[in-house]
Amino acid sequence: MKKNLVDIHCRNLNKSLSIEMGSTLMDIYQQSGATLPYRVIGALVNNKLEDLNYPVYRPKQIEFVDIHHPKGRSIYLRTISMVLAKAVAELYPDHHLRIEHPISKGYYCTLNGRNGIVTTEMTNAIRQRMQEIVAADTPIETIEAPMEEVKELFRQQGQLDRVELLTTLGTCYARYFKIDHFIDFFTGVLAPSTGYVPVFDVEKYENGFLLRVPYVENPETLAPVVPQPKMFRAFDQFVEWNNIMHLDNIGDFDRLMHENHGSELLKIYEALHEKFIASIADKVHERGNVKIIMISGPSSSGKTTFSKRLSVQLSVLGIRPVVLSMDDYFVNREDTPKDENGEWDFEHLHAIDLELFNTQLNQLLAGEEVNLPTFNFEDGHRHYYGQTMKMTDDMVLVIEGIHALNPELLAKVDQSRVFKLYVSALTTISLDDHTWISTSDTRLLRRIVRDYNFRGFSARDTISRWPSVRRGEDRWIFPYQENADIMFNSSLLFELAILRRYAEPILSQVPEYCNEYTEAHRLLKFLRFFAPMDAGELPPTSLLREFLGGSSFRY
């Protein structure tokens, strides 16, 4: 009998193949002869992420992804989360599991909330049961059913957070996942079976436990646990604020929106920001001898607006903040370090003239008048135009930059005179109890909106640059964040609901044929879970105004 064939293009091989209609992606991969460095766990089909059981009936462009690929890693993390959820449900059916947020190269989890105590005996039992589930290599079924039927299934299992989340979608059908008799919901695809996620661990962490996951650089080994007590406290503080409002998940948020509490929520969280910024200014004042404030944080964290709002609060206390630009201390272009591709690496620490920077800061601290440099980005050289500075008793320097917390930057400056701040958008609300919201997603959406509105970049442009931005953060920012005296969480609980109105039309312009469509499509699906919120009541001093426009600050 003649087989019905369909042509597909395999991007891994850069050639077309004729395959039998209805073949799964796994069948195609095995027949293609393609080889990847690590185990294949999914594929991009016309730039949309699909699981390996996805059947192909029409011509498609296919790119297989392994566990080292960012999209493959996301499949791995969702799959190991479901294995964890199944293990906890079997061992402790009366306990409530929450996979809260990333920390220490893993994911912080709680049982019965932040006040529930997880013992070492419990983590040992969970680890052992997870190992058994993985060793069984049980198939993970993907099931699509009428929405009301799916909601009833989760309601019967007591997973009311899934019910609330699914209610926000407003679709006729919903997809869920099943391992044996255990079901769960995730917004993306999972691996074909439990045996795909052998690298993990579970260990006690604070009151809860840490789900340890593979190393990004080497997905066949566990990532090392990196102590992050200050980062944990920053998350913890905002989680406590969420609890005051009875907000754990997006379903809770959307319910409040439908009950017309959005305006109240906005005012409360803006007030919390202002109160925290004022408390930071108080701490600077209480130290007495602080003359330099260093501010660092990853892209689109709102560092600039934070600096301006902090300056206002310092002025209230009689402190005169003066901004000193680190950019003016770049070395001349010909002395700039180069990256592995031979390109100028302007993010490198040694792209800054550390000797001059330290010398002038010490001169300023000693009360001397300093001739400040100005860096000309057109000719790539530092110039002196007669701009001078001399510090007065009431003055404090405010310096913002990616290297601000790197100890090498101010190695020759008296550290007792320096106050270090770290600013980042640490998202503390989840989609549901098993699905966290990536902090980088919030920052990426902020940047997409800002780049489009004020810098002339499309969403495709911003998405294409994002991996490079993240690599720079991993190298120059994140390793030093615990050096901060205080961490400020710049996220606003309601901001994704506001960003939705701005981001959706921008993301919709990304064409399906380009690589960036994969991320644009994912973000559009993600934003559907947020009840849209109007920005009309957003104050002109809000951190979010830096990205939307309408700020009363000058940038």
Backbone torsions as a table, in degrees:
resi	resn	phi	psi	omega
1	MET	NA	132.4	-177.1
2	LYS	-71.3	131.3	179.7
3	LYS	-81.5	144.5	172.5
4	ASN	-84.3	118.5	-176.5
5	LEU	-107.8	153.3	176.2
6	VAL	-136.2	142.2	-179.2
7	ASP	-90.3	133.4	174.2
8	ILE	-128.0	156.3	175.5
9	HIS	-109.8	119.3	179.0
10	CYS	-92.6	112.2	-177.1
11	ARG	-70.2	-27.8	178.8
12	ASN	-63.8	-33.7	179.8
13	LEU	-100.2	-12.3	-175.4
14	ASN	55.4	46.5	176.1
15	LYS	-155.4	162.3	-179.5
16	SER	-91.4	148.8	179.5
17	LEU	-132.7	148.0	172.5
18	SER	-101.8	121.0	-177.2
19	ILE	-125.3	160.0	179.7
20	GLU	-71.3	132.1	-179.3
21	MET	-57.1	133.8	-179.1
22	GLY	92.8	-2.6	176.9
23	SER	-63.2	142.9	176.2
24	THR	-81.4	164.8	177.2
25	LEU	-60.1	-34.5	177.5
26	MET	-64.7	-43.1	177.0
27	ASP	-58.7	-45.5	-177.4
28	ILE	-63.4	-42.2	-179.6
29	TYR	-62.6	-44.2	-178.6
30	GLN	-66.3	-32.0	-179.2
31	GLN	-83.1	-23.2	-171.7
32	SER	-73.6	-29.6	-175.2
33	GLY	82.7	5.6	177.9
34	ALA	-68.3	143.8	176.8
35	THR	-128.9	136.3	177.1
36	LEU	-121.0	159.3	-176.3
37	PRO	-60.1	-34.3	-177.8
38	TYR	-127.5	178.7	-175.8
39	ARG	-64.4	131.6	177.7
40	VAL	-71.5	136.3	-175.3
41	ILE	-128.7	-10.7	179.1
42	GLY	-172.3	-171.5	-179.9
43	ALA	-154.7	151.4	172.3
44	LEU	-93.6	118.8	-179.9
45	VAL	-111.5	112.2	-171.9
46	ASN	50.4	41.4	176.8
47	ASN	67.2	20.1	171.4
48	LYS	-115.8	135.4	-176.9
49	LEU	-74.9	127.8	-180.0
50	GLU	-131.5	158.3	178.1
51	ASP	-84.0	166.0	-172.9
52	LEU	-71.2	-11.5	175.8
53	ASN	-89.8	2.7	-179.5
54	TYR	-66.1	124.2	-179.7
55	PRO	-86.9	145.0	-178.2
56	VAL	-111.2	122.1	-179.2
57	TYR	-116.9	-14.5	-177.5
58	ARG	-133.0	165.7	177.9
59	PRO	-56.5	133.0	-177.7
60	LYS	-141.1	158.9	167.5
61	GLN	-101.2	125.6	-172.3
62	ILE	-126.2	133.9	172.6
63	GLU	-130.2	115.3	179.4
64	PHE	-76.7	143.1	-179.6
65	VAL	-123.3	138.8	177.5
66	ASP	-100.5	-176.1	-174.2
67	ILE	-71.9	-10.0	176.5
68	HIS	-86.7	-25.6	179.0
69	HIS	-66.6	141.0	-179.2
70	PRO	-52.5	-39.6	179.5
71	LYS	-73.2	-34.2	174.8
72	GLY	-66.1	-37.7	177.9
73	ARG	-64.0	-38.6	179.6
74	SER	-63.6	-36.8	175.9
75	ILE	-64.4	-43.0	179.5
76	TYR	-58.8	-46.6	-176.6
77	LEU	-65.9	-40.0	177.2
78	ARG	-64.9	-40.4	-177.4
79	THR	-66.8	-45.2	-180.0
80	ILE	-67.4	-28.3	175.8
81	SER	-65.6	-40.1	178.7
82	MET	-69.3	-37.5	175.7
83	VAL	-60.5	-43.4	177.1
84	LEU	-61.0	-46.7	-177.9
85	ALA	-61.5	-39.8	178.4
86	LYS	-64.7	-44.3	-179.9
87	ALA	-60.8	-46.0	-179.6
88	VAL	-65.1	-40.9	-179.5
89	ALA	-62.0	-35.1	-179.5
90	GLU	-78.1	-40.1	-176.5
91	LEU	-80.8	-40.2	-173.8
92	TYR	-133.2	70.0	-174.9
93	PRO	-62.1	-20.3	179.8
94	ASP	-92.7	1.3	-179.5
95	HIS	-99.4	153.0	-175.8
96	HIS	-110.1	109.7	-178.4
97	LEU	-86.4	133.1	169.5
98	ARG	-129.0	126.5	171.6
99	ILE	-96.5	104.4	-162.8
100	GLU	-86.8	-60.7	-171.9
101	HIS	-164.2	160.8	177.8
102	PRO	-72.2	141.2	176.2
103	ILE	-163.1	143.6	172.8
104	SER	53.6	37.5	179.8
105	LYS	68.5	16.9	176.4
106	GLY	-142.9	-155.2	-178.7
107	TYR	-131.9	126.3	-177.8
108	TYR	-78.8	130.7	-178.1
109	CYS	-126.4	150.0	176.4
110	THR	-128.6	156.6	170.8
111	LEU	-120.4	120.6	-178.2
112	ASN	63.6	39.8	172.8
113	GLY	82.6	-179.5	-176.2
114	ARG	-66.0	-22.8	-178.7
115	ASN	-91.1	-8.1	176.7
116	GLY	-74.7	137.8	-177.2
117	ILE	-100.6	125.4	175.9
118	VAL	-101.6	127.1	-178.7
119	THR	-94.7	165.3	176.7
120	THR	-63.1	-36.2	177.8
121	GLU	-60.6	-37.8	179.7
122	MET	-68.8	-43.7	179.5
123	THR	-64.9	-35.7	177.1
124	ASN	-63.6	-41.2	-179.7
125	ALA	-67.3	-40.9	179.4
126	ILE	-64.3	-45.2	178.8
127	ARG	-58.0	-46.7	-177.7
128	GLN	-63.1	-42.3	-179.3
129	ARG	-67.6	-38.5	176.5
130	MET	-62.1	-41.5	178.7
131	GLN	-61.5	-38.5	178.2
132	GLU	-66.3	-41.2	179.6
133	ILE	-64.7	-41.9	179.0
134	VAL	-66.5	-44.0	-178.3
135	ALA	-63.2	-31.1	179.7
136	ALA	-69.7	-18.8	179.5
137	ASP	49.5	47.0	-177.6
138	THR	-72.3	134.7	177.7
139	PRO	-58.9	143.6	174.1
140	ILE	-105.7	112.9	-177.5
141	GLU	-85.1	140.5	172.1
142	THR	-107.5	118.6	-173.5
143	ILE	-122.8	132.0	175.3
144	GLU	-113.8	131.3	-175.4
145	ALA	-148.3	165.8	177.2
146	PRO	-54.6	140.7	-174.1
147	MET	-53.3	-47.9	-176.8
148	GLU	-63.3	-34.9	178.0
149	GLU	-66.3	-42.4	179.9
150	VAL	-66.0	-43.5	179.1
151	LYS	-61.6	-37.5	179.3
152	GLU	-66.8	-37.2	177.5
153	LEU	-60.6	-46.2	179.3
154	PHE	-69.3	-33.7	177.9
155	ARG	-63.6	-40.2	-179.9
156	GLN	-66.1	-30.0	178.4
157	GLN	-86.9	1.4	179.8
158	GLY	76.2	14.5	-179.6
159	GLN	-93.3	70.9	-173.6
160	LEU	-70.4	-23.5	176.6
161	ASP	-63.7	-34.9	176.4
162	ARG	-68.5	-38.2	179.5
163	VAL	-60.8	-45.8	-179.6
164	GLU	-66.0	-39.8	-179.6
165	LEU	-65.1	-45.1	-179.2
166	LEU	-65.2	-30.9	178.8
167	THR	-62.2	-31.6	-178.4
168	THR	-70.2	-21.5	-174.8
169	LEU	-72.2	-40.7	179.1
170	GLY	69.7	24.3	179.5
171	THR	-99.2	163.5	-179.1
172	CYS	-77.6	-34.0	-177.6
173	TYR	-124.1	156.2	177.2
174	ALA	-139.2	153.6	179.5
175	ARG	-109.0	137.5	174.3
176	TYR	-137.8	172.8	-174.7
177	PHE	-121.7	151.5	-175.0
178	LYS	-139.9	129.2	170.8
179	ILE	-120.2	113.9	-171.4
180	ASP	56.2	-118.7	179.8
181	HIS	-102.1	0.8	-178.0
182	PHE	-90.2	132.7	178.9
183	ILE	-118.2	154.5	177.7
184	ASP	-155.0	167.6	-178.9
185	PHE	-124.4	134.6	173.7
186	PHE	-140.1	154.7	-175.6
187	THR	-82.6	-12.9	179.7
188	GLY	-125.4	-174.8	-176.5
189	VAL	-83.5	161.8	178.5
190	LEU	-118.7	172.0	176.2
191	ALA	-69.6	161.9	-179.2
192	PRO	-66.8	-26.9	-178.4
193	SER	-154.0	168.4	-175.9
194	THR	-69.8	-20.3	-177.8
195	GLY	-71.5	-5.9	-178.8
196	TYR	-78.6	-7.6	-172.7
197	VAL	-126.3	62.9	-175.9
198	PRO	-78.5	-17.3	-174.8
199	VAL	-98.1	108.9	179.4
200	PHE	-168.8	170.3	170.7
201	ASP	-158.7	165.2	178.3
202	VAL	-134.7	126.3	177.6
203	GLU	-145.1	152.8	-178.0
204	LYS	-60.8	139.8	-178.8
205	TYR	-152.1	117.8	-175.0
206	GLU	52.9	-137.6	178.2
207	ASN	-78.3	-17.5	-177.0
208	GLY	-109.2	-137.2	178.9
209	PHE	-149.0	161.7	-178.2
210	LEU	-106.2	123.9	170.5
211	LEU	-86.1	108.5	-178.8
212	ARG	-87.1	140.7	-173.3
213	VAL	-130.0	171.7	-177.3
214	PRO	-63.6	154.3	175.8
215	TYR	-67.3	136.8	-179.8
216	VAL	-60.4	-45.5	-176.2
217	GLU	-71.4	-32.5	179.8
218	ASN	-135.7	92.6	-172.1
219	PRO	-70.9	-0.8	177.1
220	GLU	-96.7	3.1	176.3
221	THR	-128.0	154.9	178.9
222	LEU	-73.1	140.1	173.6
223	ALA	-68.8	140.9	178.9
224	PRO	-69.7	147.8	176.1
225	VAL	-77.2	120.6	-179.9
226	VAL	-106.1	117.1	-179.6
227	PRO	-59.1	128.3	179.3
228	GLN	-138.9	61.1	-177.2
229	PRO	-62.6	-37.2	-178.9
230	LYS	-70.4	-40.7	177.5
231	MET	-63.3	-40.8	179.1
232	PHE	-61.7	-42.2	179.9
233	ARG	-65.8	-35.4	178.5
234	ALA	-64.2	-43.4	174.9
235	PHE	-62.7	-46.0	-173.9
236	ASP	-58.9	-41.4	-178.3
237	GLN	-62.0	-43.3	-179.0
238	PHE	-73.9	-31.9	175.0
239	VAL	-63.0	-39.2	177.1
240	GLU	-63.1	-41.1	177.1
241	TRP	-63.0	-40.0	177.4
242	ASN	-61.0	-41.0	-179.2
243	ASN	-63.8	-33.8	177.1
244	ILE	-59.2	-36.9	-179.7
245	MET	-91.1	3.4	-177.9
246	HIS	58.4	45.6	-178.4
247	LEU	-121.8	107.9	174.9
248	ASP	-108.3	-41.7	-172.4
249	ASN	-128.8	169.8	-179.6
250	ILE	-61.9	-33.2	176.7
251	GLY	-58.4	-39.7	176.7
252	ASP	-63.5	-43.3	-179.6
253	PHE	-63.2	-47.5	-178.0
254	ASP	-63.6	-34.5	177.6
255	ARG	-63.5	-43.4	177.7
256	LEU	-63.4	-36.3	177.3
257	MET	-63.4	-44.2	-179.8
258	HIS	-67.6	-23.5	177.4
259	GLU	-91.4	12.2	175.6
260	ASN	63.4	38.3	176.4
261	HIS	-104.1	11.0	-177.0
262	GLY	-61.4	-42.0	-179.4
263	SER	-62.6	-42.6	179.2
264	GLU	-64.2	-43.0	-179.7
265	LEU	-61.4	-44.2	179.7
266	LEU	-59.4	-47.3	-178.2
267	LYS	-63.6	-39.2	-178.0
268	ILE	-65.5	-46.3	-176.3
269	TYR	-73.9	-31.7	172.9
270	GLU	-65.9	-38.2	178.3
271	ALA	-66.8	-37.4	177.6
272	LEU	-63.4	-41.0	175.6
273	HIS	-59.4	-49.2	-176.7
274	GLU	-63.0	-40.2	179.5
275	LYS	-63.9	-41.3	-178.8
276	PHE	-68.5	-41.9	178.6
277	ILE	-63.1	-40.3	177.5
278	ALA	-63.3	-38.1	180.0
279	SER	-67.4	-33.2	176.5
280	ILE	-65.5	-44.1	177.4
281	ALA	-59.6	-39.7	177.9
282	ASP	-60.4	-41.9	-178.8
283	LYS	-66.8	-38.6	175.7
284	VAL	-61.0	-44.5	-179.4
285	HIS	-64.4	-41.0	-177.8
286	GLU	-65.9	-31.9	179.0
287	ARG	-65.3	-29.8	172.7
288	GLY	80.4	-45.6	-173.4
289	ASN	-102.0	10.1	-178.7
290	VAL	-71.1	126.3	176.8
291	LYS	-123.8	-9.5	179.6
292	ILE	-134.7	127.0	174.6
293	ILE	-112.7	118.9	179.7
294	MET	-102.9	131.1	-176.8
295	ILE	-126.4	122.5	178.1
296	SER	-129.1	167.9	178.2
297	GLY	161.6	160.3	-177.8
298	PRO	-72.3	173.1	-178.0
299	SER	-56.7	140.7	173.9
300	SER	62.6	32.4	175.5
301	SER	-88.0	-8.8	-177.6
302	GLY	85.8	26.4	-177.0
303	LYS	-60.3	-39.4	-175.4
304	THR	-66.1	-47.7	178.6
305	THR	-65.9	-39.3	176.4
306	PHE	-57.5	-45.2	-179.6
307	SER	-59.8	-41.1	-178.7
308	LYS	-69.8	-40.0	178.5
309	ARG	-69.6	-36.5	175.8
310	LEU	-64.6	-39.0	179.2
311	SER	-61.3	-38.3	177.2
312	VAL	-62.7	-45.1	-178.8
313	GLN	-68.1	-34.5	176.1
314	LEU	-66.1	-38.9	179.0
315	SER	-62.1	-36.0	177.6
316	VAL	-58.8	-32.0	-177.8
317	LEU	-90.7	6.2	178.4
318	GLY	84.9	14.2	178.0
319	ILE	-100.5	132.2	-178.2
320	ARG	-100.2	105.5	-179.8
321	PRO	-81.9	136.2	177.8
322	VAL	-128.6	125.9	-177.0
323	VAL	-81.4	131.5	174.0
324	LEU	-117.4	122.6	-175.3
325	SER	-84.4	123.3	177.2
326	MET	-69.5	-25.3	-179.8
327	ASP	-60.0	-29.2	-178.4
328	ASP	-72.2	-6.3	179.6
329	TYR	-104.7	16.1	172.9
330	PHE	-60.4	144.8	172.3
331	VAL	-71.5	162.4	176.7
332	ASN	-60.9	150.6	-171.2
333	ARG	-50.6	-43.2	-176.4
334	GLU	-67.8	-17.2	179.1
335	ASP	-97.8	1.4	-178.5
336	THR	-71.5	134.2	177.2
337	PRO	-60.9	156.7	177.0
338	LYS	-115.2	150.7	179.7
339	ASP	-85.2	-173.1	-175.9
340	GLU	-66.1	-16.5	178.6
341	ASN	-96.7	5.2	179.9
342	GLY	80.8	10.7	179.4
343	GLU	-92.9	154.0	176.0
344	TRP	-59.7	129.5	-179.5
345	ASP	-105.2	89.0	-176.1
346	PHE	-75.2	-12.3	178.2
347	GLU	-88.2	-10.3	-178.9
348	HIS	-65.4	142.4	179.6
349	LEU	-56.6	-38.7	-176.7
350	HIS	-82.6	9.2	166.9
351	ALA	-76.0	-9.1	176.8
352	ILE	-102.7	139.4	176.3
353	ASP	-78.1	89.2	-174.1
354	LEU	-63.7	-36.9	-179.0
355	GLU	-63.8	-48.2	179.4
356	LEU	-65.0	-42.2	-178.7
357	PHE	-59.8	-49.4	179.8
358	ASN	-65.7	-40.9	-179.0
359	THR	-61.3	-48.0	-177.2
360	GLN	-69.2	-35.7	177.2
361	LEU	-64.5	-41.8	178.3
362	ASN	-66.0	-35.5	176.5
363	GLN	-65.1	-41.5	178.8
364	LEU	-65.4	-42.7	178.9
365	LEU	-63.6	-28.6	179.5
366	ALA	-83.5	-0.1	178.1
367	GLY	86.6	10.7	-179.5
368	GLU	-83.5	156.0	174.7
369	GLU	-86.3	134.5	-173.8
370	VAL	-121.2	137.6	174.6
371	ASN	-86.9	106.4	-172.6
372	LEU	-79.0	142.0	176.8
373	PRO	-83.3	160.9	171.0
374	THR	-131.9	125.5	-179.1
375	PHE	-90.5	128.0	178.8
376	ASN	-96.3	109.8	-175.6
377	PHE	-74.0	-16.3	179.5
378	GLU	-76.0	-45.1	179.5
379	ASP	-98.8	-4.9	175.3
380	GLY	71.7	27.6	-178.9
381	HIS	-134.1	156.9	178.6
382	ARG	-89.3	137.8	-179.1
383	HIS	-130.4	161.7	176.2
384	TYR	-123.2	119.9	-176.1
385	TYR	-113.3	18.1	177.4
386	GLY	86.9	9.7	176.9
387	GLN	-78.0	121.4	-177.4
388	THR	-118.6	163.3	177.3
389	MET	-146.9	140.7	172.6
390	LYS	-139.8	128.0	-174.8
391	MET	-78.8	139.4	173.4
392	THR	-103.4	170.9	-175.9
393	ASP	-62.0	-29.6	-175.9
394	ASP	-93.5	3.8	-173.4
395	MET	-94.1	145.1	171.0
396	VAL	-135.4	137.0	178.8
397	LEU	-84.2	134.8	175.8
398	VAL	-113.7	117.0	-175.3
399	ILE	-124.3	122.3	-178.1
400	GLU	-113.3	138.6	177.6
401	GLY	175.2	161.6	-176.0
402	ILE	-66.3	-23.8	-177.4
403	HIS	-98.0	9.2	-170.0
404	ALA	-59.4	-25.6	-178.7
405	LEU	-103.1	1.3	177.9
406	ASN	-74.0	119.9	-176.1
407	PRO	-60.1	-23.7	-179.7
408	GLU	-71.5	-23.6	-176.7
409	LEU	-63.3	-43.7	-178.6
410	LEU	-117.0	42.9	-174.6
411	ALA	-61.5	-26.2	-175.9
412	LYS	-106.5	13.0	-178.7
413	VAL	-107.2	139.8	178.1
414	ASP	-59.5	112.5	-174.1
415	GLN	-69.2	-18.7	178.1
416	SER	-68.7	-16.2	179.8
417	ARG	-93.3	-1.1	-171.6
418	VAL	-112.4	135.3	175.2
419	PHE	-118.1	123.6	-172.1
420	LYS	-108.6	132.9	-179.0
421	LEU	-127.0	141.2	175.8
422	TYR	-119.9	128.9	-178.0
423	VAL	-119.1	127.4	175.1
424	SER	-154.6	155.2	179.7
425	ALA	-90.1	90.1	-176.5
426	LEU	-92.6	96.2	-176.4
427	THR	-66.5	123.9	-174.1
428	THR	-115.0	9.0	173.4
429	ILE	-111.5	146.3	-176.5
430	SER	-110.8	163.0	171.9
431	LEU	-67.5	-48.6	172.5
432	ASP	-152.0	-171.0	-172.8
433	ASP	-65.7	-19.7	-177.1
434	HIS	-113.8	2.2	-175.7
435	THR	-130.5	106.2	178.1
436	TRP	-80.2	162.8	174.2
437	ILE	-102.9	122.6	-177.8
438	SER	-63.1	132.5	177.1
439	THR	-63.8	-30.0	179.6
440	SER	-71.9	-26.6	177.1
441	ASP	-63.9	-42.4	178.3
442	THR	-61.1	-45.2	-179.7
443	ARG	-66.9	-38.1	179.0
444	LEU	-64.1	-42.8	178.9
445	LEU	-64.9	-40.4	174.9
446	ARG	-56.9	-47.0	-175.5
447	ARG	-68.4	-38.4	178.2
448	ILE	-58.9	-45.3	-179.2
449	VAL	-67.3	-45.4	-179.1
450	ARG	-65.1	-45.7	-178.7
451	ASP	-61.1	-38.1	-179.0
452	TYR	-70.8	-43.6	-174.5
453	ASN	-76.0	-35.2	-168.5
454	PHE	-123.4	-11.5	-174.9
455	ARG	-123.1	-1.2	176.3
456	GLY	73.6	20.1	179.4
457	PHE	-102.0	140.0	175.2
458	SER	-78.5	168.1	175.1
459	ALA	-60.9	-36.0	178.3
460	ARG	-61.4	-42.7	178.2
461	ASP	-59.7	-48.5	-176.1
462	THR	-65.6	-43.5	-180.0
463	ILE	-63.5	-39.1	-178.9
464	SER	-66.1	-31.5	-179.4
465	ARG	-83.4	-19.2	-170.7
466	TRP	-58.7	-43.5	178.5
467	PRO	-57.8	-38.0	178.1
468	SER	-66.9	-40.3	176.8
469	VAL	-59.9	-45.4	-178.8
470	ARG	-64.4	-37.8	178.3
471	ARG	-63.0	-40.7	177.4
472	GLY	-63.0	-39.2	178.5
473	GLU	-65.0	-44.0	-179.5
474	ASP	-60.6	-32.0	-176.6
475	ARG	-87.2	-41.6	-167.3
476	TRP	-111.7	-13.2	-175.4
477	ILE	-115.9	-59.2	-172.4
478	PHE	-59.3	-36.1	-179.8
479	PRO	-63.6	-17.2	-173.5
480	TYR	-113.7	6.5	-173.3
481	GLN	-65.3	-29.7	-179.9
482	GLU	-73.5	-6.4	176.0
483	ASN	-75.6	-10.3	-177.3
484	ALA	-67.7	145.1	171.1
485	ASP	-72.2	-37.1	179.7
486	ILE	-142.1	141.3	172.5
487	MET	-106.8	134.0	178.1
488	PHE	-113.8	123.9	178.2
489	ASN	-88.1	111.5	-175.0
490	SER	-88.5	0.1	-179.3
491	SER	-72.4	151.5	175.5
492	LEU	-120.6	129.6	-171.8
493	LEU	-53.6	-33.3	-173.9
494	PHE	-93.3	-3.0	-165.4
495	GLU	-66.4	-33.0	-179.9
496	LEU	-67.1	-29.0	175.8
497	ALA	-68.1	-35.9	176.7
498	ILE	-76.0	-44.2	-179.1
499	LEU	-61.0	-27.9	-179.1
500	ARG	-55.0	-45.4	-177.8
501	ARG	-61.8	-34.1	-177.6
502	TYR	-85.0	-40.0	-171.2
503	ALA	-79.2	-35.1	-174.7
504	GLU	-56.8	-51.2	-179.9
505	PRO	-65.2	-28.5	178.3
506	ILE	-72.5	-45.3	179.7
507	LEU	-66.2	-31.7	-178.4
508	SER	-66.8	-15.5	-179.9
509	GLN	-82.8	-9.7	-179.5
510	VAL	-73.2	120.6	-177.3
511	PRO	-69.7	148.0	-176.2
512	GLU	-65.6	-25.5	-173.1
513	TYR	-77.6	-10.0	-174.1
514	CYS	-100.0	159.1	-178.5
515	ASN	-60.0	-33.7	-175.7
516	GLU	-69.4	-13.8	179.7
517	TYR	-62.8	-33.2	179.7
518	THR	-54.5	-48.2	-178.9
519	GLU	-73.7	-39.2	179.0
520	ALA	-61.8	-43.8	179.1
521	HIS	-61.9	-43.4	179.7
522	ARG	-62.9	-43.7	-179.1
523	LEU	-66.6	-37.0	177.1
524	LEU	-63.6	-42.4	177.0
525	LYS	-63.8	-40.2	179.9
526	PHE	-62.8	-43.6	-176.4
527	LEU	-67.7	-20.3	-179.8
528	ARG	-61.9	-20.9	-177.2
529	PHE	-78.3	-9.3	-175.1
530	PHE	-103.8	123.4	173.5
531	ALA	-63.0	122.2	-175.3
532	PRO	-61.5	144.2	-176.1
533	MET	-129.9	139.2	-178.9
534	ASP	-80.5	145.3	-178.3
535	ALA	-90.1	5.6	-174.1
536	GLY	-57.1	-37.5	-177.6
537	GLU	-88.9	0.0	180.0
538	LEU	-67.4	122.8	-177.2
539	PRO	-65.8	153.7	-177.6
540	PRO	-67.0	-14.0	177.9
541	THR	-97.1	1.1	-178.1
542	SER	-60.7	144.4	175.3
543	LEU	-59.3	-30.7	-178.1
544	LEU	-69.3	-23.5	179.2
545	ARG	-64.5	-23.4	177.5
546	GLU	-59.8	-27.1	-176.2
547	PHE	-104.4	-28.5	-177.2
548	LEU	-92.8	-27.6	-171.3
549	GLY	99.8	170.0	179.4
550	GLY	85.2	15.5	179.9
551	SER	-78.9	149.4	174.9
552	SER	-86.9	-4.5	175.3
553	PHE	-91.1	152.6	174.1
554	ARG	-96.1	137.0	-178.0
555	TYR	-115.3	NA	NA
